[in-house]
Amino acid sequence: MVATGVRVNEVVSIECRDIDLLGRSIRIVGKGRRERHVFLTNEWITGLTETYLRTREELGLEHPRLLFNRRHGALTPAAMRTRLRKASEDAGVRVRVTPHMLRHTAATQLIEAGVDIRFIQRLLGHSSLTTTEIYTHVSDRALMRVVSDADVLGRSMQVR
């Protein structure tokens, strides 16, 4: 979720047929039944997805959903929230971690990496750029980097 910015309902709704390991992408059906693709951006996440698909197959699961619970049923949004809360507690994180925090973190990290906000809008599945701007506040660190890179004063002094 932090790598793709998908919503909790979207992640639990992923079906195995939505995954394209060769193309390293996942088809997401978002709000309003709008479709978009998110990407498996590195070997680790691609390998993890491939292993998960193989495990599902070995277990002989009959439902089409990628994620499953202990009883091999499709994972629900509530169960996903519980798993995230438990994993963050086990990791010693003292604040309550929510799926939406992971989505916000994904967007913020992309902004800080210099990704154009229109690409982030598309990745998050927002129809309005205004919505994306709410999720992607510009951090002080990113602002400092951009201003330092621009170095308006230094450039004007070189012109003399």
Summary of the structure (lengths in Angstrom):
residues: 160
radius of gyration: 19.2
end to end distance: 50.3
largest distance: 73.3
contacts: 391
relative contact order: 0.13
helix: 57%
strand: 10%
